[in-house]
Amino acid sequence: MELMKGRPQTIEGRLEREIAVYDLLDQLGISYERTDHDPADTMEACNEIDRVLNTMICKNLFLCNRQKTDFYLLMMPGDKPFKTKDLSKQIGTARLSFADPEHMEEYLHIKPGAVSIMGLMNDVENQVQLLIDKPVVESEYLGCHPCVNTSSLKMRTQDVLKRFLSAVHHEPIIVDLPWEEESYG
């Protein structure tokens, strides 16, 4: 695995959804670095990608309310534990759960394992509310998938927050999720 500047030299063997991400980033003038890899399905693989990108890799969770009428994309540090009650309380909603793959495909055009903020470019009707944990916003760079789980990108966080989100018409809600596990007893 190596870090390369910009889009791949050839689109052969790449999915249209991945190429669309590169097209949009290039159109917006957002510079990025990229590494290609096998699907990251173990923590060891994720840690290796983190090492190559040398940035915060975000955990991206696609969530919904019980009625499956409100959908959320949560970006948070990959090593931070997630508790739905902490998030639900902050955004004033009933308890959230993981949304099904069908809704992920419908709204973000992404399959499980490749969930990414880049998928918001496909949510033209704004069905998905972006939630970003404060440490992600405060980091200089962030890492994410280009709508496939065989490549990872490194970009300036401010480019994503200001230029990308503005272009795809999504306004994030910043949340502040706790790091430590609650102790019981």
C-alpha positions in Angstrom: 0.0 0.0 0.0 1.3 3.4 -0.9 -0.1 7.0 -0.7 -0.7 8.6 -4.1 -1.8 12.1 -5.1 -5.2 12.4 -6.7 -7.2 10.1 -8.8 -6.1 6.7 -10.3 -4.3 6.7 -13.6 -6.9 4.5 -15.1 -10.5 3.8 -14.4 -10.3 0.1 -15.5 -11.8 -2.1 -12.8 -13.2 0.7 -10.8 -16.8 1.3 -10.0 -18.7 4.3 -11.4 -19.6 5.4 -7.9 -15.8 5.7 -7.1 -15.0 7.6 -10.2 -17.9 10.0 -9.5 -16.2 10.9 -6.2 -12.9 11.7 -7.9 -14.7 13.8 -10.5 -16.5 15.9 -7.9 -13.4 16.4 -5.8 -11.5 17.5 -8.8 -14.3 19.8 -10.0 -14.3 21.4 -6.5 -10.6 21.8 -6.5 -10.2 19.7 -3.4 -6.8 18.0 -3.2 -6.6 14.5 -1.8 -4.3 11.6 -1.4 -5.4 8.0 -2.0 -4.3 4.5 -1.2 -5.8 1.4 -2.8 -6.1 -1.8 -0.7 -8.0 -5.0 -0.2 -11.4 -4.6 1.5 -10.8 -3.5 5.0 -12.7 -6.1 7.0 -10.4 -6.5 10.0 -9.0 -4.1 12.6 -5.5 -5.1 11.4 -6.3 -4.0 7.9 -7.9 -0.7 9.1 -4.8 0.0 11.3 -2.5 -0.5 8.3 -4.6 1.9 6.2 -4.5 4.4 9.1 -0.7 4.1 9.2 -0.4 4.7 5.4 -2.8 7.7 5.5 -1.3 9.1 8.7 -4.6 10.6 9.7 -7.8 10.1 11.6 -9.9 7.4 9.9 -13.5 7.9 10.7 -16.0 5.3 11.8 -19.1 6.0 9.6 -22.4 4.7 10.9 -25.6 4.8 8.9 -28.4 5.1 11.5 -32.2 5.6 11.6 -35.0 6.1 14.0 -37.3 3.2 14.9 -39.9 4.2 12.3 -37.2 4.3 9.5 -38.3 7.9 8.6 -35.2 9.8 9.7 -31.7 8.7 8.6 -28.3 9.9 9.9 -24.7 9.4 8.9 -22.5 9.7 11.9 -18.8 10.4 11.5 -16.7 9.7 14.6 -13.1 8.7 15.5 -12.6 5.0 14.6 -11.4 4.0 18.0 -14.2 5.7 20.0 -16.9 3.6 21.4 -20.5 4.3 20.2 -23.5 4.3 22.4 -26.8 5.1 20.8 -28.2 6.7 23.9 -25.4 9.3 24.0 -26.2 10.4 20.5 -30.0 10.2 20.7 -30.0 12.5 23.7 -27.8 15.1 21.9 -29.9 15.3 18.8 -33.3 15.0 20.6 -34.5 11.9 19.0 -35.8 8.5 20.0 -33.2 5.7 20.3 -31.4 5.1 17.0 -30.4 1.8 15.4 -28.4 0.8 12.4 -30.3 1.4 9.1 -30.7 -1.4 6.7 -28.5 -1.8 3.5 -31.4 -1.1 1.2 -31.8 2.4 2.6 -28.0 2.9 2.5 -28.0 2.0 -1.2 -31.1 4.0 -1.9 -29.9 7.3 -0.3 -26.1 7.1 -0.5 -25.5 4.6 -3.3 -23.1 2.8 -1.0 -22.9 -0.8 0.2 -22.1 -1.9 3.8 -18.4 -1.6 4.5 -17.9 1.4 2.3 -20.1 4.0 4.2 -18.6 7.4 3.8 -19.3 11.1 3.9 -18.7 11.0 0.1 -22.0 9.2 -0.3 -23.8 12.4 0.5 -23.1 13.6 -3.0 -25.8 11.0 -4.0 -28.4 12.2 -1.4 -29.8 14.9 -3.7 -33.1 15.1 -1.7 -31.3 15.5 1.6 -32.8 12.4 3.2 -29.7 11.8 5.4 -28.7 14.2 8.2 -24.9 14.3 8.7 -23.7 14.2 12.3 -20.0 14.8 13.0 -18.3 14.1 16.4 -16.3 17.1 17.6 -12.8 15.5 17.4 -13.4 14.9 13.7 -14.1 18.5 13.1 -11.1 19.5 15.1 -8.6 17.3 13.2 -6.6 18.8 10.3 -7.1 15.8 8.0 -9.7 13.1 7.8 -9.7 9.7 6.0 -12.7 8.2 4.2 -13.7 5.8 1.5 -14.6 7.1 -2.0 -17.9 5.1 -1.9 -16.0 1.8 -2.2 -14.0 -0.1 0.5 -11.0 -0.8 -1.7 -9.6 2.7 -1.6 -9.2 5.3 1.1 -8.7 9.1 0.8 -7.0 11.7 2.9 -8.2 15.3 2.7 -8.1 18.5 4.7 -11.1 18.4 7.1 -11.9 22.1 6.3 -12.1 21.3 2.6 -14.7 18.6 3.3 -16.6 20.7 5.8 -16.7 23.9 3.7 -16.3 23.0 0.0 -17.6 19.5 -0.3 -20.6 19.8 2.1 -21.6 23.1 0.5 -21.5 21.6 -3.0 -23.7 18.7 -2.0 -26.1 20.9 0.1 -25.6 19.2 3.5 -25.3 21.0 6.8 -23.7 18.9 9.5 -24.8 18.8 13.2 -21.7 18.7 15.4 -22.1 16.4 18.4 -19.8 15.7 21.3 -19.8 12.0 22.2 -18.0 10.8 25.3 -14.8 8.8 25.0 -14.9 6.8 28.2 -17.1 3.9 28.9 -19.5 4.4 31.8 -18.8 2.3 34.8 -21.6 0.5 36.5 -21.9 -0.7 40.1 
